[in-house]
Amino acid sequence: MRSYLLLVAVLVAGAAAAQPKNIRQWATQDVLDAKALTGAHVGISIMDPATGKYWIQYQDDKFFMPASNTKIFTLFTGLQLLGDSLPGMRFSENDTAIYIQGTADPSFLHPDFTAQRVKDLLTQTDKRIWYQPAVIKNKRFGPGWAWSDYADYYQPELNELPMYGNVARIKIQGSQYSMVPEYPTRSGEPLPNEVLADREERANEFVLHFRPENRAVHDFEVPFITGGNEQLLQRLQDTLHKQVGLLPARAAGTGTILKSIPVDTLFQPMMHRSDNFFAEQILMMCSSVKWDTIDSRKVIGYMLDSTLKDLPHPPSWVDGSGLSRYNLFTPRDFVTVLNKLYKTYPKERLYPLFPTGGKGTLRNYYQALPGRLYAKTGTLSGCVALSGFFVNKSGKTLIFSVLVNNHNSTSTAVRRAVETFLVRVANN
């Protein structure tokens, strides 16, 4: 009997040792030696949250630009600080007037959200409306953003009272167009085989390149310049069709917060389509709620000094979206914050916030693991990232992060290499 038990112990120990060894072999074969990743900087971390043991750690203590994986930290912050609903606006009122102040809620007048409690309040009141600017430390662009992307849909300007997602939505069909909100336009020279909507760098003048023979409907989202308080008030008056007065002095937030929509209604599209604007405004809302001022750097510092003070490698975290190349995180940092999410929030709520195979930014990937992998993508030039959760064939949940920097291939080729590796681990 003693010999038998000894043999069983040896076999069990051998199987336990073989599993990480196989994973290391697969990582080398599928990722590290892949042609698409020749010369790239790669970090891999996979952990079993049930035991806290790592199945593989390859350069997971090295720093990487995470691109949109930064949104995982933004999601964690929003879940921790925003409660159950977004802060739509601060307001107070007396017998004759209502006083309002922006709280950075990106859902206001956004076509993705039919519930518009703030708009309903302002359109239905018979009182005089006065707007008081908030104390805001954020600039219209984040640190390290590419200035030349000012007219690209993924980089709207940031402000305390966004409207329409801070983009003009333009439809072009043939030589006709429509725009919401409306701004001056002019026709640009025809482009070969292309219909395009663009904007002047320093003015809200939009340039439309028509192809009259092309009768298809072409949709564009072009950021507008948010401008100062006067421009903000003009957009608000044009929407409400009533006068809005301006109180000149900026002030810390006062009055009651009017809630707008449930937080997950915003968190899910932020994660599924990797919405940079939503991510940035989430940090700004968190700051507005906690300190009555709008300062993303302050809320980032607060999180790193409190709930995230136990991160294994304190990151350089500068924005909410990951657009900045100043962001630097390690794979183990992502596994750590994902583990906090996993242990804090029920899977029934947490998993749907992440894209799964065949959905969102993973619509062309991980179709072999639908409902078994939930992860956030990240892409910048030379940078590919994927971090999240997957369930292996035996039903065990694993947390992972794979970060790739400085590759000189296509992002698709890099993603396919990482996909081959993770599917192999999940199915074996």
C-alpha positions as CSV (number, residue, x, y, z in Angstrom):
1,M,0.0,0.0,0.0
2,R,2.8,2.4,0.9
3,S,4.5,1.7,-2.5
4,Y,1.2,2.3,-4.3
5,L,0.6,5.6,-2.6
6,L,4.2,6.7,-3.4
7,L,3.6,5.8,-7.0
8,V,0.3,7.8,-7.1
9,A,2.1,10.8,-5.5
10,V,4.9,10.7,-8.1
11,L,2.4,10.5,-11.0
12,V,0.3,13.4,-9.6
13,A,3.5,15.5,-9.1
14,G,4.6,14.7,-12.7
15,A,1.2,15.7,-14.1
16,A,1.3,19.0,-12.2
17,A,4.8,19.7,-13.5
18,A,3.9,18.8,-17.0
19,Q,1.1,21.2,-17.3
20,P,3.2,24.4,-17.0
21,K,6.0,22.8,-19.1
22,N,3.5,22.2,-21.9
23,I,2.2,25.8,-21.7
24,R,5.7,27.1,-21.9
25,Q,6.3,25.0,-25.0
26,W,3.1,26.2,-26.6
27,A,3.9,29.8,-25.8
28,T,7.3,29.4,-27.5
29,Q,5.9,27.6,-30.5
30,D,2.8,29.7,-31.1
31,V,3.9,33.2,-29.9
32,L,7.6,33.7,-29.2
33,D,8.8,31.9,-32.3
34,A,6.0,33.1,-34.5
35,K,7.2,34.9,-37.6
36,A,4.8,37.8,-37.0
37,L,6.5,38.5,-33.6
38,T,10.1,38.4,-34.7
39,G,12.0,40.9,-32.6
40,A,8.9,41.9,-30.6
41,H,8.7,42.6,-26.9
42,V,6.3,40.0,-25.4
43,G,4.9,39.5,-22.0
44,I,2.6,36.6,-21.0
45,S,0.9,35.9,-17.7
46,I,-1.8,33.3,-16.9
47,M,-3.1,32.7,-13.3
48,D,-5.5,30.4,-11.6
49,P,-7.6,32.7,-9.4
50,A,-8.8,29.7,-7.3
51,T,-5.3,29.1,-6.0
52,G,-3.4,32.3,-6.9
53,K,-0.8,30.1,-8.7
54,Y,0.6,31.3,-12.1
55,W,0.6,28.8,-14.9
56,I,3.0,30.8,-16.9
57,Q,5.0,34.0,-16.3
58,Y,7.1,35.2,-19.2
59,Q,8.3,38.8,-18.8
60,D,5.2,39.6,-16.9
61,D,7.2,42.0,-14.7
62,K,8.2,44.1,-17.7
63,F,6.5,47.3,-18.8
64,F,4.5,47.6,-22.0
65,M,2.3,50.1,-23.7
66,P,-1.1,48.5,-23.2
67,A,-3.2,50.5,-25.7
68,S,-6.9,50.0,-25.0
69,N,-6.2,47.4,-22.3
70,T,-6.0,50.6,-20.2
71,K,-9.8,50.5,-20.3
72,I,-9.7,47.6,-17.9
73,F,-8.4,49.9,-15.2
74,T,-11.0,52.5,-16.2
75,L,-13.7,50.0,-15.9
76,F,-12.5,49.0,-12.4
77,T,-12.4,52.6,-11.4
78,G,-15.9,53.3,-12.7
79,L,-17.3,50.2,-10.9
80,Q,-15.7,51.3,-7.7
81,L,-16.6,55.0,-7.7
82,L,-19.8,55.7,-9.8
83,G,-22.4,53.6,-8.0
84,D,-25.3,52.3,-10.0
85,S,-26.0,55.2,-12.3
86,L,-24.1,57.9,-14.1
87,P,-24.1,61.5,-12.7
88,G,-26.1,63.2,-15.4
89,M,-25.8,66.8,-14.1
90,R,-25.7,68.9,-10.9
91,F,-28.6,71.1,-10.4
92,S,-30.4,73.3,-7.9
93,E,-33.5,75.5,-8.2
94,N,-35.6,78.2,-6.6
95,D,-39.0,79.6,-7.5
96,T,-37.8,81.2,-10.7
97,A,-34.6,79.6,-11.9
98,I,-32.8,76.3,-12.2
99,Y,-29.0,76.2,-12.0
100,I,-27.1,73.5,-13.8
101,Q,-23.4,72.3,-14.0
102,G,-21.8,69.6,-16.1
103,T,-20.5,66.4,-14.6
104,A,-18.9,65.0,-17.8
105,D,-21.7,62.5,-18.5
106,P,-21.1,61.4,-22.1
107,S,-24.7,60.0,-22.6
108,F,-26.3,63.5,-22.8
109,L,-27.9,63.8,-26.3
110,H,-25.9,60.7,-27.5
111,P,-28.0,58.8,-30.0
112,D,-27.1,55.4,-28.4
113,F,-29.1,56.3,-25.3
114,T,-32.8,56.9,-25.6
115,A,-33.2,57.7,-21.9
116,Q,-32.4,61.4,-21.5
117,R,-33.4,62.5,-18.0
118,V,-31.3,65.7,-18.1
119,K,-32.8,66.8,-21.4
120,D,-36.3,66.0,-20.1
121,L,-35.7,68.1,-17.1
122,L,-34.4,71.1,-19.1
123,T,-37.0,71.0,-21.8
124,Q,-40.0,70.6,-19.4
125,T,-39.1,73.3,-16.9
126,D,-40.7,76.8,-17.2
127,K,-38.0,78.3,-15.1
128,R,-35.0,80.3,-16.4
129,I,-32.0,78.1,-16.9
130,W,-28.5,79.2,-15.8
131,Y,-25.3,77.4,-16.5
132,Q,-22.4,77.5,-14.1
133,P,-19.1,76.2,-15.4
134,A,-17.5,73.5,-13.3
135,V,-13.9,73.4,-12.1
136,I,-12.1,71.3,-14.7
137,K,-8.4,70.4,-14.9
138,N,-8.6,68.2,-18.0
139,K,-7.6,69.6,-21.3
140,R,-9.6,68.8,-24.5
141,F,-7.0,66.1,-25.4
142,G,-5.2,63.6,-23.2
143,P,-1.4,63.6,-22.5
144,G,0.5,62.0,-25.3
145,W,-2.3,61.9,-27.8
146,A,-1.6,62.4,-31.5
147,W,-2.7,66.0,-32.3
148,S,-3.1,65.0,-36.0
149,D,-6.0,62.7,-35.1
150,Y,-8.2,65.7,-34.3
151,A,-10.7,64.8,-37.0
152,D,-10.8,61.0,-36.4
153,Y,-13.8,59.4,-34.9
154,Y,-11.9,57.7,-32.1
155,Q,-10.5,60.9,-30.6
156,P,-13.4,63.3,-29.7
157,E,-12.5,66.3,-27.5
158,L,-13.2,66.0,-23.8
159,N,-15.2,68.5,-21.7
160,E,-17.5,68.9,-18.7
161,L,-20.8,68.9,-20.7
162,P,-20.4,66.7,-23.8
163,M,-23.3,66.7,-26.3
164,Y,-23.9,64.2,-29.1
165,G,-20.7,62.4,-28.1
166,N,-18.8,65.5,-29.1
167,V,-18.9,64.4,-32.8
168,A,-20.9,65.5,-35.8
169,R,-22.7,62.6,-37.4
170,I,-22.8,63.0,-41.1
171,K,-24.6,61.0,-43.8
172,I,-23.6,61.4,-47.4
173,Q,-25.5,59.9,-50.3
174,G,-24.6,61.0,-53.8
175,S,-24.4,64.8,-53.6
176,Q,-26.8,65.1,-50.6
177,Y,-25.9,65.0,-46.9
178,S,-27.3,65.5,-43.4
179,M,-25.5,66.5,-40.2
180,V,-26.3,66.4,-36.5
181,P,-25.5,68.8,-34.9
182,E,-25.2,71.2,-37.9
183,Y,-22.1,73.1,-38.7
184,P,-20.9,75.0,-41.8
185,T,-19.7,72.8,-44.6
186,R,-18.0,73.1,-48.0
187,S,-17.4,70.7,-50.8
188,G,-13.9,69.4,-51.2
189,E,-12.3,68.2,-54.4
190,P,-13.6,64.7,-55.5
191,L,-11.4,61.9,-54.3
192,P,-10.7,58.8,-56.4
193,N,-13.0,56.0,-55.3
194,E,-13.7,57.6,-51.9
195,V,-16.5,59.5,-50.1
196,L,-15.1,61.4,-47.1
197,A,-16.1,63.8,-44.4
198,D,-13.3,65.8,-42.8
199,R,-12.8,69.0,-40.8
200,E,-10.5,72.0,-40.8
201,E,-7.9,71.8,-38.0
202,R,-8.7,75.1,-36.2
203,A,-12.4,75.7,-37.1
204,N,-15.7,73.9,-37.1
205,E,-15.8,73.9,-40.8
206,F,-16.5,70.5,-42.3
207,V,-15.2,69.4,-45.7
208,L,-17.3,66.9,-47.6
209,H,-15.9,65.0,-50.6
210,F,-18.9,63.8,-52.7
211,R,-19.1,61.3,-55.4
212,P,-22.6,62.0,-57.0
213,E,-22.6,58.6,-58.9
214,N,-22.2,56.7,-55.6
215,R,-25.7,56.3,-54.2
216,A,-24.8,54.3,-51.2
217,V,-25.2,55.8,-47.7
218,H,-21.9,56.7,-46.1
219,D,-21.8,57.4,-42.3
220,F,-19.1,59.5,-40.6
221,E,-18.5,60.7,-37.1
222,V,-16.2,63.7,-37.1
223,P,-15.3,65.4,-33.8
224,F,-16.2,69.0,-33.5
225,I,-14.2,71.7,-31.6
226,T,-16.0,72.0,-28.2
227,G,-14.7,75.5,-27.7
228,G,-15.4,77.6,-24.6
229,N,-18.4,78.3,-22.5
230,E,-20.1,80.5,-25.1
231,Q,-19.9,77.7,-27.7
232,L,-21.1,75.2,-25.2
233,L,-24.1,77.4,-24.3
234,Q,-25.0,77.9,-28.0
235,R,-25.1,74.1,-28.6
236,L,-27.3,73.7,-25.5
237,Q,-29.7,76.5,-26.6
238,D,-29.9,75.1,-30.1
239,T,-31.0,71.8,-28.6
240,L,-33.4,73.0,-26.0
241,H,-34.8,75.9,-28.2
242,K,-34.7,78.2,-25.2
243,Q,-32.4,80.7,-23.6
244,V,-29.7,79.6,-21.2
245,G,-27.9,82.2,-19.1
246,L,-24.2,81.9,-18.1
247,L,-22.8,82.5,-14.6
248,P,-19.3,83.6,-15.3
249,A,-17.5,82.2,-12.2
250,R,-16.3,78.6,-12.2
251,A,-17.2,76.8,-9.0
252,A,-16.8,73.5,-7.3
253,G,-19.9,71.3,-7.7
254,T,-22.9,72.2,-5.7
255,G,-26.5,71.1,-5.7
256,T,-28.1,67.7,-6.3
257,I,-26.8,65.2,-8.8
258,L,-29.5,64.1,-11.3
259,K,-28.8,60.5,-12.3
260,S,-29.0,59.6,-15.9
261,I,-28.5,55.9,-17.0
262,P,-27.3,52.7,-15.3
263,V,-23.5,52.5,-15.3
264,D,-23.3,49.1,-17.1
265,T,-25.3,50.7,-20.0
266,L,-22.2,52.8,-20.7
267,F,-19.5,50.4,-19.5
268,Q,-20.5,47.6,-21.9
269,P,-20.2,49.7,-25.2
270,M,-17.0,51.2,-23.8
271,M,-15.5,47.8,-23.5
272,H,-17.1,46.0,-26.5
273,R,-16.3,48.6,-29.2
274,S,-13.3,50.1,-27.3
275,D,-14.9,53.6,-27.1
276,N,-12.2,56.0,-26.2
277,F,-14.6,58.9,-25.5
278,F,-16.6,56.9,-23.0
279,A,-13.5,55.7,-21.2
280,E,-12.1,59.2,-20.8
281,Q,-15.4,60.7,-19.6
282,I,-15.8,57.8,-17.0
283,L,-12.6,59.0,-15.2
284,M,-13.9,62.6,-15.4
285,M,-17.2,61.6,-13.9
286,C,-15.5,59.7,-11.1
287,S,-13.6,62.8,-10.2
288,S,-16.6,65.0,-10.4
289,V,-18.6,62.8,-8.1
290,K,-15.8,62.3,-5.5
291,W,-14.3,65.9,-5.4
292,D,-16.8,68.2,-7.1
293,T,-14.0,69.0,-9.6
294,I,-13.1,67.3,-12.9
295,D,-9.5,66.0,-12.9
296,S,-8.6,62.6,-14.4
297,R,-5.1,62.7,-13.0
298,K,-6.4,63.2,-9.5
299,V,-8.7,60.1,-9.7
300,I,-5.9,58.0,-11.2
301,G,-3.6,59.0,-8.3
302,Y,-6.4,58.2,-5.8
303,M,-6.9,54.7,-7.2
304,L,-3.2,54.0,-7.2
305,D,-2.8,55.1,-3.6
306,S,-5.9,53.2,-2.3
307,T,-7.6,50.3,-4.0
308,L,-4.8,49.6,-6.4
309,K,-1.9,50.3,-4.0
310,D,-1.0,46.5,-4.0
311,L,-0.3,46.3,-7.7
312,P,2.9,44.3,-8.2
313,H,4.5,47.0,-10.4
314,P,3.1,50.6,-10.0
315,P,2.3,51.6,-13.6
316,S,2.6,54.9,-15.5
317,W,-1.2,55.5,-16.0
318,V,-2.0,58.7,-17.7
319,D,-5.4,58.4,-19.4
320,G,-8.6,56.4,-19.4
321,S,-8.6,55.1,-23.0
322,G,-5.1,54.0,-23.7
323,L,-4.6,56.4,-26.6
324,S,-1.5,57.7,-24.9
325,R,1.9,56.1,-25.5
326,Y,2.8,57.4,-22.0
327,N,0.9,54.5,-20.4
328,L,3.1,51.7,-19.2
329,F,1.7,48.6,-17.4
330,T,3.0,45.0,-16.8
331,P,1.0,41.9,-17.7
332,R,1.0,41.0,-14.0
333,D,-0.7,44.3,-13.2
334,F,-3.5,43.4,-15.6
335,V,-3.9,39.9,-14.1
336,T,-4.0,41.5,-10.6
337,V,-6.8,44.0,-11.4
338,L,-8.7,41.4,-13.3
339,N,-8.5,39.2,-10.3
340,K,-9.9,42.0,-8.2
341,L,-12.8,42.3,-10.6
342,Y,-13.4,38.5,-10.6
343,K,-13.5,38.4,-6.8
344,T,-15.6,41.5,-6.3
345,Y,-18.4,41.3,-8.9
346,P,-20.5,38.3,-9.9
347,K,-19.7,36.7,-13.2
348,E,-23.2,37.2,-14.4
349,R,-22.5,41.0,-14.3
350,L,-18.8,41.0,-15.0
351,Y,-18.4,38.8,-18.1
352,P,-21.0,40.5,-20.3
353,L,-19.0,43.8,-19.9
354,F,-16.2,42.2,-21.9
355,P,-16.4,41.1,-25.6
356,T,-16.5,37.3,-26.1
357,G,-15.4,35.3,-29.1
358,G,-17.2,36.5,-32.3
359,K,-18.5,39.7,-30.6
360,G,-17.4,43.3,-30.4
361,T,-13.7,43.9,-31.0
362,L,-13.4,40.0,-31.0
363,R,-15.9,39.5,-33.7
364,N,-13.3,38.0,-36.0
365,Y,-11.4,36.1,-33.3
366,Y,-11.9,33.3,-30.7
367,Q,-15.0,31.9,-32.5
368,A,-13.8,28.5,-31.2
369,L,-14.4,29.9,-27.6
370,P,-17.7,31.7,-27.6
371,G,-18.9,32.1,-24.0
372,R,-15.6,30.8,-22.7
373,L,-13.3,33.7,-23.3
374,Y,-14.0,37.3,-22.3
375,A,-11.3,39.8,-23.0
376,K,-10.3,43.4,-23.8
377,T,-8.3,44.1,-26.9
378,G,-5.8,46.8,-27.4
379,T,-4.2,48.1,-30.6
380,L,-1.7,50.9,-31.5
381,S,0.9,50.9,-34.2
382,G,3.4,48.2,-33.2
383,C,1.3,47.3,-30.1
384,V,-1.2,44.4,-29.6
385,A,-2.7,43.5,-26.3
386,L,-5.3,41.1,-24.9
387,S,-6.3,40.6,-21.3
388,G,-9.2,38.9,-19.6
389,F,-10.7,35.6,-18.6
390,F,-11.1,32.2,-20.2
391,V,-12.6,28.9,-19.1
392,N,-10.6,25.8,-20.0
393,K,-12.0,22.5,-21.0
394,S,-12.3,21.2,-17.5
395,G,-14.4,24.3,-16.4
396,K,-11.6,26.1,-14.6
397,T,-11.5,29.9,-15.0
398,L,-8.1,31.4,-15.7
399,I,-7.1,35.0,-15.9
400,F,-4.6,36.1,-18.5
401,S,-2.7,39.0,-20.1
402,V,-0.7,38.9,-23.3
403,L,1.0,42.2,-24.3
404,V,3.1,42.6,-27.4
405,N,5.1,45.8,-28.2
406,N,7.4,46.8,-31.1
407,H,6.2,44.2,-33.6
408,N,6.8,45.0,-37.3
409,S,4.0,42.9,-38.7
410,T,0.2,43.4,-39.0
411,S,-1.9,43.4,-35.9
412,T,-4.0,40.6,-37.5
413,A,-1.0,38.3,-37.8
414,V,0.0,39.0,-34.1
415,R,-3.6,38.5,-32.9
416,R,-3.8,35.1,-34.8
417,A,-0.6,33.9,-33.1
418,V,-1.9,34.8,-29.7
419,E,-5.3,33.3,-30.5
420,T,-3.6,30.0,-31.5
421,F,-1.8,29.9,-28.1
422,L,-4.8,30.7,-25.9
423,V,-7.2,28.4,-27.7
424,R,-4.6,25.6,-27.3
425,V,-4.4,26.3,-23.6
426,A,-8.2,26.5,-23.2
427,N,-8.8,23.2,-25.0
428,N,-6.0,21.2,-23.5
